[in-house]
Amino acid sequence: MKIQVLQYEVVLSDFEANQQKIIQLMQQVDEDTDIVVIPEMWNTGYALKTLDQYADEDIKKSYAFIAQLAKEKHVNIIAGSVSNKKDSAIYNTGFAVDRNGQLLHQTDKVHLVPMLDEHLYLKGASSLPHAFELMDTKMGQVICYDLRFPEVIRQPIKEGAEIIFVVAQWTSKHAVHWSKLLQARAIENSCFVIGCNAVGPIESLQGATYCGESAVVNPYGEVIAALDDQEGILTVNIDFNEVGMQRQTVPVIDNMRRDLY
């Protein structure tokens, strides 16, 4: 399976500019790519104080845009996440679309970042993310801060996921945590983990930046491909036989005490 990860700077409160950025990068995607991944909150960025004005509604605009791209490029898209109004609140909602433009799943960010006062502007999910199927493979998708909580990722793993996509806008201050946690989640679940992060300055935090460092980690915990802190496209070909081999060598998933947890 060929996967390409788009790492770039998200523009605050400008859906059209962010659309154009994705369109520009999609022109560089290879014709034989199976899955493209984009970052967290790609529609508005972390403009938390203006989300009420700029957030999507029931992912209508975001989904329509991504679905059209998927059909035009004939590629499956793990569509990061968007600020999204629904049920009288604003959520950080991730979703994925197949190459025919069909919505595969959507999920809300579970844990809100206290350091950014996200709880003042966003509402957390009422349920954990579930596995979804694409190209005969079970997958999972989690959003940024949820990477720190192994219980969140374990849910789609219990449902058969062999690959987890982590979409983020992760800060440079915690770059070491980003890389180590991606590896930890891959090791403890014997699965592939794809981390897609943004780059550029954080306007709400003077002098702070997003670290980039999008990466692909194999089921053994090895980083097999990674970017630096600049915009770019990460390309990797993965073999899901590695998941079965690692889970046979160290049968963590089979040995889980499901009667206890």
ChimeraX attribute file (.defattr): number of C-alpha atoms within 10 A of each C-alpha:
attribute: neighborCount
match mode: 1-to-1
recipient: residues
	/A:1	12
	/A:2	14
	/A:3	22
	/A:4	22
	/A:5	28
	/A:6	22
	/A:7	27
	/A:8	25
	/A:9	21
	/A:10	27
	/A:11	20
	/A:12	20
	/A:13	20
	/A:14	15
	/A:15	20
	/A:16	12
	/A:17	15
	/A:18	20
	/A:19	17
	/A:20	11
	/A:21	16
	/A:22	19
	/A:23	14
	/A:24	11
	/A:25	15
	/A:26	17
	/A:27	10
	/A:28	10
	/A:29	19
	/A:30	15
	/A:31	10
	/A:32	12
	/A:33	18
	/A:34	18
	/A:35	23
	/A:36	24
	/A:37	25
	/A:38	24
	/A:39	32
	/A:40	29
	/A:41	28
	/A:42	30
	/A:43	27
	/A:44	25
	/A:45	25
	/A:46	23
	/A:47	20
	/A:48	21
	/A:49	12
	/A:50	13
	/A:51	20
	/A:52	16
	/A:53	9
	/A:54	19
	/A:55	27
	/A:56	23
	/A:57	16
	/A:58	16
	/A:59	20
	/A:60	10
	/A:61	14
	/A:62	22
	/A:63	20
	/A:64	13
	/A:65	14
	/A:66	26
	/A:67	25
	/A:68	16
	/A:69	21
	/A:70	22
	/A:71	16
	/A:72	12
	/A:73	19
	/A:74	19
	/A:75	24
	/A:76	27
	/A:77	27
	/A:78	26
	/A:79	25
	/A:80	28
	/A:81	31
	/A:82	27
	/A:83	30
	/A:84	27
	/A:85	21
	/A:86	14
	/A:87	9
	/A:88	7
	/A:89	12
	/A:90	21
	/A:91	28
	/A:92	23
	/A:93	27
	/A:94	26
	/A:95	22
	/A:96	26
	/A:97	25
	/A:98	22
	/A:99	20
	/A:100	16
	/A:101	22
	/A:102	16
	/A:103	16
	/A:104	15
	/A:105	18
	/A:106	17
	/A:107	22
	/A:108	24
	/A:109	25
	/A:110	23
	/A:111	19
	/A:112	21
	/A:113	13
	/A:114	9
	/A:115	7
	/A:116	13
	/A:117	11
	/A:118	16
	/A:119	13
	/A:120	11
	/A:121	17
	/A:122	21
	/A:123	19
	/A:124	17
	/A:125	16
	/A:126	10
	/A:127	11
	/A:128	17
	/A:129	23
	/A:130	23
	/A:131	23
	/A:132	19
	/A:133	13
	/A:134	14
	/A:135	11
	/A:136	7
	/A:137	13
	/A:138	18
	/A:139	22
	/A:140	27
	/A:141	31
	/A:142	29
	/A:143	28
	/A:144	25
	/A:145	18
	/A:146	19
	/A:147	23
	/A:148	16
	/A:149	13
	/A:150	14
	/A:151	13
	/A:152	22
	/A:153	26
	/A:154	21
	/A:155	16
	/A:156	23
	/A:157	22
	/A:158	16
	/A:159	14
	/A:160	18
	/A:161	23
	/A:162	25
	/A:163	26
	/A:164	26
	/A:165	22
	/A:166	28
	/A:167	31
	/A:168	27
	/A:169	26
	/A:170	24
	/A:171	21
	/A:172	20
	/A:173	12
	/A:174	11
	/A:175	15
	/A:176	12
	/A:177	15
	/A:178	26
	/A:179	18
	/A:180	13
	/A:181	18
	/A:182	27
	/A:183	25
	/A:184	21
	/A:185	23
	/A:186	27
	/A:187	21
	/A:188	16
	/A:189	27
	/A:190	28
	/A:191	27
	/A:192	30
	/A:193	28
	/A:194	28
	/A:195	31
	/A:196	32
	/A:197	32
	/A:198	30
	/A:199	25
	/A:200	20
	/A:201	17
	/A:202	20
	/A:203	12
	/A:204	12
	/A:205	9
	/A:206	8
	/A:207	8
	/A:208	14
	/A:209	19
	/A:210	23
	/A:211	23
	/A:212	29
	/A:213	26
	/A:214	30
	/A:215	25
	/A:216	29
	/A:217	25
	/A:218	25
	/A:219	26
	/A:220	21
	/A:221	21
	/A:222	15
	/A:223	19
	/A:224	12
	/A:225	16
	/A:226	20
	/A:227	19
	/A:228	13
	/A:229	18
	/A:230	16
	/A:231	18
	/A:232	16
	/A:233	20
	/A:234	20
	/A:235	20
	/A:236	17
	/A:237	14
	/A:238	14
	/A:239	10
	/A:240	16
	/A:241	10
	/A:242	17
	/A:243	20
	/A:244	15
	/A:245	14
	/A:246	18
	/A:247	18
	/A:248	13
	/A:249	10
	/A:250	15
	/A:251	14
	/A:252	15
	/A:253	17
	/A:254	11
	/A:255	8
	/A:256	11
	/A:257	9
	/A:258	9
	/A:259	5
	/A:260	5
	/A:261	6
